[in-house]
C-alpha cells in the first residue's frame, strides 16, 4: 500500500472511529473545525466523543498534496449513520510524520447544503 493510500485509509478511519482511537492518531494540539465550531486538543476529542462515530463515509473529488513529512487531503464527504441520517461536507485534513507514525494536526469540515 502506498503512503497516499495509507493516509486516505487513515482519513476514512478518522470519520468512523471513536475518541479513544482518535486520541492515538491525533497530534495532542490538533486543530479542527467541526460543526461550525473551532476546537483544539482535548476539546476536539471531547467533541468527537460527544458526536459519536459515523457508520460509513464516502469521499469523492479527492485532492492531495504530499511533502516529505506532510500530506494535505481535500475532498467532498458524505457520512452516514445506521439510522439513515447523513452529513455532507467539504473537508481538508493535514497529516504530519511524527517519528515512524503519522498524526492528524488539522481537520476542517464545511457543511454542504447544495446536494
Steps between C-alpha positions, in 0.01 A plus 500: 500500500637842407550785743212684333264202533595466866406862571166461320435191715592703810263774387213255456570360846498855640127516418407157630710464817422614850691747714726231652638403160505864386722578798760256362493653150471868589778737591440618858442857374298410190278786379160418352186672376211262562135599492589864445708521818874526551665240724851410607656203680286350777198715408509355148509144635209575734299632201575184303396288797178698553404484133571131463663325210337476159421154367639574155644779290528542126773733373494644149681775310821409681793741492841454660834669549788289627818638650781313670340500846157651430194398299196723445175336391195676359173332405121499498353269765163346569491326838211277608365355822315171537172689559523643147606853595786647300733798488666649193808721518805625317803408710872547537740318727872532557704197607863529617766240555588461867792258523381175339131592517261756351270729699223733396575862598211675325148409384226724367144425394289752309144367488346470153135581455503506119458131439 
